[in-house]
Amino acid sequence: MRYVSTRGQAPVLSFEEAMLTGLARDGGLYVPETVPTMPPGAIAALAGLSYEEAAFRVMRPFVGDAFTDAEFEAIIGRAYAGFNHAARAPLAQIGPNHFLLELFHGPTLAFKDFAMQLIGQLFQAALERSGQRVTIVGATSGDTGSAAIEAFRGLSNVDVFILFPEGRVSEVQRRQMTTPAEDNVHALALKGDFDDCQARLKDMFNHFEFRDAVGLAGVNSINWARVLAQVVYYFTAAVSLGAPHRPVRFTVPTGNFGDIFAGYIAQRMGLPVEKLVIATNQNDILHRALTGGAYETKGVAPSISPSMDIQVSSNFERALFEAYGRDGAAVAGQMEDLKSKGGFAISQGALEFLRETFASGRASEAETTDTIRATFAATGLTICPHTAVGVKVAADQPASAAPMVTLATAHPAKFPDAVEAATGARPPLPKSMADLYDRPERVSPVENDLAALEALINERRKR
Ligand SMILES: *Cc1c(COP(=O)(O)O)cnc(C)c1O
């Protein structure tokens, strides 16, 4: 299996190379050269398997010869051993034909753990074999950072630096990043918003001298291995609800478009997905793009679902690449316009392609709060604000016989203020994290400045 860049100019890489490098050298994102398909019989045969067994079958063709079957099985086993639910990604029914896919039973209580725990084990295995050392730098709106730190803390061949927007993550998110004591992890509070964090990260990757000197590796949702890990739960959920014999719909609370793009890959592999619904909060660039055809940034308004407070949705580039018939030059042109003019118009053909697969909707702050309250009243389940955005948008979709699955992307205890404001009750942290508020914090403030960041990383990393 080979991987090509969405901008058509970077070297073609193997799975292992694409995983270790993250962002392509032409500024693009890696995607598989061809998407392998799973025939209906193979999909049906996933029924009754453990999550790990299903994960092996779904992901195996993408990994090529990077790992043997036995190695890959062991990696998957270690990745999900720390989850708090035997099913890993269980379903809960919240209405007639409407289900929640609970993706918050991992160690940092958000769906990011599915990808990050796997990628931690994949990196460890690959680096041990090669004796290489890498510097992982990630940008986070909150959940990626804690998941990355949890996955890489204490690993011997890796230094991890996480940039988060100062004052714009929840206290639980911040503490999950600042309390691990291992000296290979570094939480950096950047003076700016999440888009600034993401922009500085991209700058670092495009500064080849620095990139090569520190062995820069990316684990943001632009990393193909993360998208791949997320493909699995679309299969397990759909099969539980009758796929491949019955089509299923998914609504996905979306920011960087990584999670929902994994759903698109599942569909391309042959899973009968009737619709993938993009759910945004008030930062609704993706909803506006899909409905109006213009992808235009207009600044971020902080919301109660902060992990979706974003204007530049990195993984959307992967969808554009498909929508433009895999024309890297066309994608590069649009990304150039985005950088120089703050936006671009999606061609009519590309827009029609996207609307075949994707629908979209947005939830305001008030609607999000109302949905947390109403879901609790109707079902007794407490949902996080990101999940609530999804539940609201899912409820707005046209009726269909296909079951609707809304991805529950975080545990409510990660966003206690928003939940308490809606329901009156503060959701407790799970036992494993009960002392989070008592642990000492370690964090370095940093200016929104590339040179300052690079200097700090160079000084702190181990050699
Ligand atoms: C990251 C995150 C999202 C958005 O996921 P993308 O893959 O960036 O679209 C939604 N909800 C929560 C809780 C998250 O942590």
The ligand as an SDF file (V2000), in Angstrom:
LIG
                    3D

 15 15  0  0  0  0  0  0  0  0999 V2000
  -11.4780   16.5570   18.2270 C   0  0  0  0  0  0  0  0  0  0  0  0
  -12.8800   16.5380   18.6740 C   0  0  0  0  0  0  0  0  0  0  0  0
  -13.9430   16.7540   17.7750 C   0  0  0  0  0  0  0  0  0  0  0  0
  -13.7120   17.0680   16.3270 C   0  0  0  0  0  0  0  0  0  0  0  0
  -13.1150   15.9940   15.6520 O   0  0  0  0  0  0  0  0  0  0  0  0
  -12.4340   16.2020   14.2130 P   0  0  0  0  0  0  0  0  0  0  0  0
  -11.8330   14.9100   13.8610 O   0  0  0  0  0  0  0  0  0  0  0  0
  -11.4180   17.2800   14.4220 O   0  0  0  0  0  0  0  0  0  0  0  0
  -13.5010   16.6440   13.2890 O   0  0  0  0  0  0  0  0  0  0  0  0
  -15.2220   16.6540   18.2660 C   0  0  0  0  0  0  0  0  0  0  0  0
  -15.4680   16.3930   19.5640 N   0  0  0  0  0  0  0  0  0  0  0  0
  -14.4820   16.1990   20.4590 C   0  0  0  0  0  0  0  0  0  0  0  0
  -14.8160   15.9310   21.8770 C   0  0  0  0  0  0  0  0  0  0  0  0
  -13.1490   16.2570   20.0460 C   0  0  0  0  0  0  0  0  0  0  0  0
  -12.1730   16.0560   20.9260 O   0  0  0  0  0  0  0  0  0  0  0  0
  1  2  1  0
  2  3  1  0
  2 14  2  0
  3  4  1  0
  3 10  2  0
  4  5  1  0
  5  6  1  0
  6  7  2  0
  6  8  1  0
  6  9  1  0
 10 11  1  0
 11 12  2  0
 12 13  1  0
 12 14  1  0
 14 15  1  0
M  END
$$$$
